[in-house]
Amino acid sequence: MSGSDAYIDIFDTANVLLISNYNAPSSPASIVIARASKITLSALTCDVFANVMPANTGFAVSSAQGVITLTSGDTVTNSNELGRTQFVFEIENTLADEDASIVANIQILLTTPQGIETRLSFPVTFL
């Protein structure tokens, strides 16, 4: 298992690549969430050699706006398989009716047991 940097791809529920830290999507993503709505996204991760990240690599998602819920685990399990680990999360728009729309950055952080961090940040518009 590798202790290297990670590749992170973000997909929507239609399996369209929205954001990547190494692989440019075919068109720039514009992620918009209406009030009282939520979206589900998947983060597919692997090391730079297409191996599963080391066991116990942590996955975290954060934002200053909205509510983020991981619907899958937050740690890579022990595996010797080639391929990627999928983490699924929801982002919910919690703006009140009187609040102005806002653009906030979603932060993704992968941390290997060796402490190597890979970060990915992308904007989401909360209407």
Secondary structure, DSSP 4 states (H G I P E B T S, - for coil): ---S-EEEEEE-TT--EEEESSS--SS---EEE-TT-EEEEEEEEEETTSBPPPTT-EEEEEESSSEEEESS-SBPPP---BS-EEEEEEEE----TTSPPEEEEEEEEEE-TT--EEEEEEEEEE-
